[in-house]
Amino acid sequence: QVQLVESGGGLVQPGGSLRLSCAASGSRFNIYVMGWHRQAPGQQRELVASIGSSSTSYLNSVKGRFIISRDNAKNTVFLQMNSLKPEDTAVYYCASRSPFSSVWGNWGQGTQVTVSS
């Protein structure tokens, strides 16, 4: 069982940047696919970005603005968010899954990101 703890959320003005971090406990972190999801009020949760051992993928609306990365030595995954827009406002969740499954089995508690002037 992997435990995930997010940090780095907050209030930022449009056009600003934030960096989210997700620290994972447990062993074998390097084999998990890690993802950042978000959920805005009244909307469904959506996958923003994911990273495997050598590949990344992004939601179309964040391509070119967000960068997902991981540090396997520190069991941490990051989401660098640049050129933030009000529509990026949401609770952001870190999650993990096996590379052999499509089910995100472990979730963090979430961190609020608010983009507003």
C-alpha positions in Angstrom: 0.0 0.0 0.0 1.4 3.4 -1.0 0.6 6.5 1.0 0.7 9.8 -0.8 0.9 13.3 0.7 0.6 16.4 -1.5 1.9 19.9 -0.8 2.4 23.1 -2.6 -1.1 24.4 -3.3 -2.2 27.9 -2.7 -3.6 31.1 -4.1 -1.9 32.5 -7.2 -2.7 35.3 -9.7 -3.5 34.4 -13.3 -0.2 34.0 -15.2 1.6 32.8 -12.1 3.2 29.5 -11.3 3.0 26.9 -8.6 4.9 23.7 -8.0 3.0 20.8 -6.4 4.8 17.9 -4.7 3.7 14.5 -3.7 5.7 12.4 -1.3 5.1 8.6 -1.4 5.8 6.1 1.3 6.5 2.5 0.8 8.9 0.6 -1.5 9.1 0.1 -5.2 8.0 3.7 -5.9 9.9 3.6 -9.2 7.6 1.0 -10.7 4.4 2.9 -10.2 2.8 5.2 -12.7 2.1 8.5 -10.9 -0.5 10.9 -11.9 -2.0 14.3 -10.9 -5.7 14.6 -11.1 -7.9 17.6 -10.3 -11.5 18.3 -9.4 -13.2 21.6 -9.6 -16.5 22.3 -7.8 -19.4 20.6 -9.6 -17.2 18.9 -12.1 -15.8 15.4 -12.5 -12.3 14.6 -11.5 -9.9 14.6 -14.5 -6.4 13.3 -15.1 -4.1 16.3 -15.7 -0.8 14.5 -16.2 0.9 11.2 -15.6 4.4 9.8 -15.7 5.7 6.3 -16.0 9.2 5.0 -16.1 10.1 6.9 -19.3 6.9 8.6 -20.6 4.6 11.4 -19.8 1.1 12.4 -20.9 -0.9 15.5 -20.4 -4.5 16.8 -20.6 -4.7 18.9 -23.8 -5.7 22.1 -21.9 -2.4 22.0 -19.8 0.0 21.0 -22.5 2.9 23.4 -22.8 2.1 24.9 -19.4 2.4 22.0 -16.9 5.3 19.7 -16.5 5.2 16.5 -14.5 8.4 14.9 -13.2 9.6 12.5 -10.6 12.6 11.9 -8.3 12.7 8.1 -7.6 15.5 8.6 -5.1 13.2 10.7 -3.0 9.9 8.9 -3.8 8.5 12.2 -5.0 6.5 13.4 -8.0 6.1 17.0 -9.0 3.8 19.1 -11.0 5.2 22.4 -12.2 2.3 24.6 -13.2 3.0 27.7 -15.3 0.9 30.4 -16.9 -1.9 29.5 -14.6 -5.5 30.4 -15.6 -8.6 30.8 -13.4 -10.0 27.6 -15.0 -7.1 25.7 -13.4 -8.7 26.3 -10.0 -9.4 22.9 -8.4 -8.3 20.5 -5.7 -5.3 18.6 -7.1 -4.8 15.0 -6.2 -1.8 12.8 -6.5 -2.4 9.1 -7.3 -0.6 6.0 -8.2 -1.3 2.8 -10.2 0.5 -0.3 -11.3 1.8 -0.1 -14.8 -0.3 -3.3 -15.4 -3.6 -1.7 -14.4 -5.7 1.2 -15.5 -7.1 1.7 -12.0 -5.6 4.4 -9.8 -5.5 2.5 -6.5 -3.8 5.0 -4.2 -4.8 8.6 -3.6 -3.5 11.6 -1.6 -5.8 13.9 0.4 -5.6 16.7 -2.2 -4.3 20.2 -2.2 -6.3 23.3 -3.2 -5.1 25.5 -6.1 -6.9 28.8 -6.6 -6.0 31.0 -9.5 -7.6 34.4 -9.0 -6.7 38.1 -9.1 
